[in-house]
């Protein structure tokens, strides 16, 4: 993870005397993708970011000489063999590079000493599952085939959502449209029909942490999309996750657009039934013919639209959806050779239970706080081939688990770093329990710990503004896929939604949300651009 030496393509002051064709609210992956796609079509785009640094969940931060990412741990489908990879390559003029996490991108440690690696090959994935459950070979094959057919059918579904309603029938011309998708089925319902082996069911659904909804609540569709996403391995951006914003937003600037940081949007301006611009909390206003909100669909409806619009039936339906679980993250700085202590570029999942009913870590009682049932551990400094640990061998680690938002809700109106003694005591207790639990799992790292701090859902809420501090936005339940308004083109003329909540989760899910918004607003130009991307 290195720091760019060139000037950054954003600032806190807007260039004077400029007009813009489009405005994008939010500089997360969805917003950046949408803005860069429009820029590639010659449009001048203004990107507005409320945080002092752009990038959303792709941004990084420093403490005591250590550098951590906040939301990028493993990304699939980024090579030019896949469409998302070709899009990213084109939008950054080939400057954004990716490093493989290796033959294994996820290591799962289950109770009773069972370990199963998730590799960068679909065939090897099958072999690993069969080796662990030889009597379940038929169920495993049925599972993998169901993942394939579900994902194939989703292509036409998403295209139907991107096209204007009157042209949605064109999605039926795409491959996979004849494969039925039952959005009403949960992950648990599907895997329970494949096998009655509870341990295999847990392994099938073990990656639910990548979308933030346990199997009995999550849509099978989201489970299938995540599994297929990693069939060819996981990757990490060379020079760290901040490189994504560096290159994507440079594309916006090169086309005459700009990114404005510390630009907190107060409202989207609407006249009649048309979006005309935005007004910031500091009173500044900007006008454009196209407004794209990558701030989250529900966040947009609840926070940025006038009451008269937010009370419309389509908006009320969006309000009924619940956000996915919130999370805490323990950021650790090490001094020493952490590879020799068992760390690596692959992510480590530590399961203390075979149960699929674990939802969130119970942190409601500070005095009776137990350990978390699941830990997700990442070592970003080992993922970036350009990272220089220096003479002190400085490395970074992250430990993540889910927590209930309700515990933190009482402090939502307090200021960052000044939330009071009770909050500080709760945060310290969570920090200590989580750190000790992690070090029990990886004891050789204990003497290398130099620094550590915990972020809570309130940090997520402050810096990225999702609803209820959810890193994944709306929970991917069957109900989410039944809401017709969750599409890029809103009922308001000139207002579009970009980001993961209209597609899937993660970096590529958000990227595809930005792409769909660009397709909805500029179908001819965007599709021409995409069709022109060739495999290497």
N, C-alpha and C positions, 0 to 999 in steps of 0.2 A: 504494500500500500504506500504509494508515493504521492507527493504533492505536485500538482501541475505547476510548471514554471511560467506558463503564458498567462496573459490577462484573462480573467474570468468573464464569461458571456452573460453576466448579470450585475445588477447594482441595486442600491436602495433608492436611487433617484432616477426618475424616468427621463430619457432623452427628450429635450425640448423640440417642439415643432414637428413632432411625428404623428401621423395618423396610422390606424391599423385596420386590417381587413377582418381580423378575428381576435377575440380575447379568450384565453384559457385560464380558468380559475383552478389553481393547484398545480404544483410542479412535480407530482409523483409520477410514477411510470406511465400511467394512463394519460395524464396531461402532457408530459414530454413527448410521448409518441404521437398524440394527436397534433400537437403544435409542429413537430418536425415533419410529419406527413403533409400538413398544409403548407409548410415552408418549402418543401420540395416541389410544390405546385405553384410556387411564386407568390404565395400570400405572406403579407407582413403580419406577424402574430405577436400579440402582447401576452406574456405569461405572468400571472400574478401569484405570488407565494407569500403567505402570512408569516412564515418562519424567516429567520435571518439567513438561512442557507437553503437553497433549493434541493430538490431530489425526493422529498417525501420520505418513504421508508427505505430509499436507497442512499440517504445521506449518511455521513460519518461524524463522529465527534472525538475530541481529544481530552485526556486527563493525565496529568503527571508524565507526559511524554509518551503515552500509549494512545493508539488509534483503534476505534471500534466501528464496525458498521452497526446499523440499528435494525435492519430487516432483510438483508440479503445473506442467505446461508448456503443455498444450493439452487441452481437454476438449470432446468432442462431445455431441450429443443433450441439451443442457441447456435449450433453449427449451421453452415449454409446448406446442409442436406434437408433442413426443415424450413418451412415457410417463415415462422417467427425469426429464425436465425438470419434468413436472407433479408428480412425487413430491417432488423437491427443493424446488419452490415451496411445496408444502403443508407439508412438514416444517419449513420455516423461516418459515412464515407470510408468505411473499412477501418476506422481508427479504434473502435472499441473491440478489444480482444478478450478472449475467454480462456481460462485454464481449467482443464479437467480435474475433478477431485480424485481421480484415480479409478482403478478397476472396481472398487467399492466406494459408493458415495454415502451410504447410510449403514451403520452397524447397530443392530438391535440386540440388547441384552435383556433376556427375559428371566423370570424366576427359575430356580432349579438349575442354573448354569447354562441354560439353552441360549445359544447365540446364532443369529441368522443374518447374513450379510445381504444387502440389496445392491446388486452389481450394475455395471453399465451395459448390460446385454440382456435382452428379453429371454434368450435361450438359457443363459446362465442363471437368470432369476428363476426360471422354471426348475432347473436342475437343483438349485439351492433349496427350493421349497420341497421338491420331491425327496431330497436327501434327508430333510428334517421330518417329513411326514410321508414315508414310502407307501403307506396303505391308502393314501389320499390322492394318488396320482390323477385319477379321473376327475375328482373335484377341482384339482388345481388346473387341469386343462380346460375345464368348463369355465372356471373363473377367468382365465386369461383370454379366452375367446369372447366371453361376455364383455370384458373391458374393451376389446378391439371393436366389436360391433357397436357398442354404445358410443364410443368416441367417434366412429365413422359417421354415425347418424347425427351427431351434434354439429357437424359442419353445416348442414342444411338448416338446422334450427337457428344457429347464430346468424347465418346470412339472411334468413327470414326476418329476424329481429332488426337487422341493420337496414334492410330495404324499407322504403315507404310501405305502409300497410296495403295500399292498392297494388303494389308490385311484389308482395310477399310470395305470391304463387311461383315466382321465378326460382325460389329456393328449392322447389320440387324438382328442378332439372339437375340438381347436384347429386353426385354419388352419395349413396347412403340414405336418401330421403325415404326409401321404402322400408327401412328398418324402423320398427315402432320403438318409441321411447316412452316408458311409463314413468313420468316424473313423480308420481305419487308414492313410489317405493323408496324405502329407506335403505341405507347400506346394510343394516342388520337384517332386514327382511330378505335381501338378496343373498347374502353370504350364509344365512341360516338354511336356505333352501339348497345350497350347494354342499354343505357339510354340517354334521351335528357334532364335529370335533371342536370343543370350545377353544382349544389352544390354536388350532388352525384359523378359526374365525378371528381371533385376536391378531394373528400374524397378517392375515388378509387386510385387516383394517388398521394395522399398526401405524400407518402414516397419517392418521386423521389429524394429527397436530399440524399438518401442512394446510389444513383448511378450517380448523377450529370448531368442529362440531362432532360430537360423539356419534357412533354408528346408529344408535336408535333414533337419532334426530336428523342426521345428515341425509341428503339425497344421494342415492346410489350414483347418479350421474356425476356428482362432484368427486366421489371416490374413484370412479373409473378415469376421469380426466387427470387426476393427480398421479395415479399409477402409471398410465401411459406416458405422461409427461416425462418420467424418468427412465423409460425403457432403454434409452441410449445414454444414460448416465447423468451426473450432475456436474455443473460448472460454476466457476466464480470469476468475476471480472478482474482482468489483469490491471494492476494499480489500484485495486479496491473498488468498492461499490460507488464511491463518489465519481469515478471515471464515467459512469453512465450519464450523469447530469452534465459533466464537463463537455462531453462530445455531443449529446443530443441537443443541448441548448445552444451550442456553437452553431449547429445547423440552423436553428431558429434565427440567430443573430446574423448569420451569413446571408440570409434572405431579406434582411431589413427589419426583422422583428427584434424583440428584446424580452428579457426576463427581469421583473421587478421584485426584489426580495423585501421582506418586512412590509408587504402590501396586504393588509388585512381587509378583506371585502366585507362591507356592511350589508349590501343588498344587490341583487340583480334588478336593473331598472326595466320595467315593463310598461309599455303604452298600448292600450287595447289588448290584443292577444299576441304582441310581438316583443321580444327581448331587444332592447336598444343599446344597452351598455351596463356598466357597473359603477357603483359608488363605494369608495373605501371609507373606513372608519375615521380617517383623518380628514375627510371631506373632499378629497380629490375624486374626480370622475373621469371615466374613459368610455368612449362610444365605439361601437363596431356593429357590422351587420350580422355577425355570427358570434354567439356566446356559447362557450363550452365549459361545463362545470365538471371538473375532475376532483371535486371535493367530497365525493360520495353522494349517491342519489338521495338517501334519507337526510343527510346533513344539509344538502341543498334545499330540499323541501322544507325542513324544519327551521333552518337558520337564514336562508338567503332570499326566499321568495316572499312577496307581499302576502298578507293574511288572506286576501281575497282569492289568490291563486292557490295557496297552500291548503285551503279548505275545499278545493274541488275534489270530486269523487276519486279521480285517479291519484291525487296526492294523498288523500286519506288512506287509500289502499296501501300505498308505499309505507305509510306511518305504522301500519299494523305489523310489519315485519320486525323481528328482533335481531339485534346485532349478535355476532359470534362472541365467544368468550374473550375476556380481557386476559392480559398476561403480565408477568413480572420477568425481568431479565437481570441476571447477576453478571456484571462486567468485571473481568479479572485481568490484571496485569501480572505477568510472570517474568522472572529473571532466571534464565537457565535453558538448557536444552530440553524442551518439553517433549520432543519426539522420543527421547530415551525414557521418558516417564509415561509413555503410552499414548500421547496425543498424536493426531495426524490430521490430514486434510479431510478425511471422511467425518461426517457427523455421527455422534454417538447418542443413541436413545436408551435410557436406562428405565426399564419397567420393573416396578416392585409388585406388580399384580398382573394376573391374567384376565382380570375382569374388564369387560367393555363398558362398564357403567361409570368409570371414573370420568368426572367432568372437570372439576376445578379443585385446586388445593384449598383445603379449609383453613383459612387464616383469620377466622372471625374471633377466636379467643386467643389472645396473645400468650396467656399463661398455660394453655393446653395445646399449643401448636405442635402437630406431628409433622413428619416429613411428607413430601409430595409423592404421589404414586408414580409419576412419570417425569423424567428430566430429559431435556433435549440439549445437547452440548455441542458447541461449535468452536473451532480454533481458527479465526480468520487470518491470522498472521501466517499460518501454514498453508493457506489456500492460494495466496497471491505469490506467484514466482518472482515478482519484482520487489517483494518486501525485504528490507534490510534490517535485521534485528540488532545490528551494531555489536560493539564489544561486550556489552552487558547481556547479550542474548535476550532482548526484550521481546516477549510474545504476548498474545492476547487470547482470551477465552470468553465464552458466553454460555450461560446456563439459563434455560427458559422453561417455564411451566405456566399453566393457566390458573387464573384466580377469579373469584366472583367480583364483578364491578361493584356490587352493593356495599361491600366492605369499605370501599374507598369513596363512595358517593358523598359522605358527610363533609369531605374536605374539598369538594369541587370548586368552591368559591374562595379558597385560600390561594395565596401566591406561592409560586415555585420557590423552594428552599426556605419558605417561611410559613409552614403549614401547622406548626404548633408541636408541643411536647408529646401529645398522645400519638400523633401521626409518626413523629420521629422514632418513638419507642416501638411502634408496630413495625416500621420499616427496618429498624435494627434487628428485631427479633426474626423477621423473615430473612434478612441478609445472613444472619448467623446460622440459622437452621439450614438454609439452602447451601451455603458454603460448606458446612460440615458434611451434609449429605453427599455433595459432589466429591469432596475429598475422601470420604469413605469409599467411594467408587473408584477414585483414581489417587490412591494414597501417596504415590511417588511424586505427585505435584505439590504436596503440602509445603515443603521447604522452599519452593520456588515462588510462592505467592508473594507479590510485592505490593499489590494494590487491589482493592475491590470496592464496588459500589453497586447498589440495587436501584433499578428503575421500576416504577409502579405504573399502573394504568393512568395515573394522573399525569405522568410525564408524556405518555402517548397522547393523552388528551390535549396537553398544552402545545406540543410541537407538531402534531399531525392532524389533530382535530377530528378523529373519527367519532361516531356515536358510541358513548359508554366505553371509550378507551379501547375499542376492538381493533386489533391490528388487521383483521380480515374483513372488516365492514359487516355487511348483512350476513347472518348465519345462512349457510347453504342448505336449507331445508327444502323438502318438496314444495312447501308453500311459496318459497321464493320464486321457483320456476313457474308458478301458476299466475304470477302477477304480470298482466299484460303491459303495464306502464314501465316495467324494467326493460327498456329498450333505449337505444341512443338518441332517437328523435323524440323530444318531449311534445306534449300537446301545445306548448307555447311556440309560436313561429320564431325560428332563429335561435332557439335554446336547445342545446344538446347535452347529453350526459356521457362522460367518458370515464373509464376506470373499471376496476375489477367487479363492481357490483352488478354490472350488466353482462358480465361474462363469467370468468372463473377467478381463481385466487392467485396470489403470488405475483412475481415480476412479469411473467409471460401472460398470466391472466389479465393483469392490469394493462399490459401492452396491447393485448387484443381488444380490450375495451376502448382504448384510445384509437385503435385502428377502425373499429366499428363506428365510432363517432365520426371519424373522417369520411368513412364510406357513406354514412347517412347524410352528411352535409354536402359532400362533393363526390357523388358516386362515380361519375365518369372518370374524373381525374385520378381519384384514389385507386380505382380498379385498374386503370391503365398503368399506373406506377407499379402496382403489385404484380400484374401480369408480366411486366418487363424485367422482373427479377429472375435471373437464371441460376440454376444450380452450377456450382463450380465444375 
